[in-house]
Amino acid sequence: MKRIVFAFFLLASVAAMARPPQRFLGPPVKKPADVPDAGAVNANASDAGPADAGPAAEARDPHAGETPDPPVLKVGDDAPQFSGVLHDPDEAGMQRIDLSSLVGTDAETPAKAVLITFFATWCKPCKKELPFLQQLFTNYKDRGLRIVSVAIDKDEAQWPVIKELVTKNHVTFPVVKDRYNIIARQYLGQKTQLPSVFIVARDGTVALVKQGYPNDAAEFLKAEVEKALQ
């Protein structure tokens, strides 16, 4: 019996020596709750804004440094028709705007001319000319001028900034939401030049094309509006 017990302990000692020594790795580390797993990628990451995006965050030109596309439209072309909901329905007195209701043979409330301007919160000249555009609208709406601003900001976090600018500048013309840049691509191409402005005549053709102009709109736009309203 003693031989059996001795043999058992001998075998146990040999097995223990053959087993690799165990290393102490310390307590388990918990992943912070706000850190996503490596595989948990946001499917909409390309459309998402910066982590601190919000009304106070500075929007940036997505096409900065790129060579802009050549003009898509020229004077005499048929203006691309569009419709869309507004950023400022209360101020404009409507929920949406349809260009075909203003120009062309089937216009329900025909205008003599429609000034279409493109806007983004990262475009400083666009914001600077808002008061001038509102002044134009106030002075010439009774003569048949209509103004439609197309806002191309994709990030919803910037939309409150648009609303603030509308309120601050007492804007009463419609500001269209063009989140997916469908309207912008028809008028400006893929790589947007801002500021940009177009005038569409009552027959639905383009009467003025100004893209990425460096000078103040006040220097040329009033004369162009006067000519379009004759």
Secondary structure, DSSP 8 states (H G I E B T S, - for coil): -HHHHHHHHHHHHHHHHHS-------S-----TTS--TT---TTGGG---TT-STTS----TTTTS-----S--TTSB----EEEBS-HHHHTSSEEEGGGTSSTT-SS--SEEEEEEE-TT-HHHHHTHHHHHHHHHHHGGGTEEEEEEE----GGGHHHHHHHHHHTT--S-EEE-TT-HHHHHHH-SS--SSEEEEEETTSBEEEEEES--S-GGGTHHHHHHHHT-
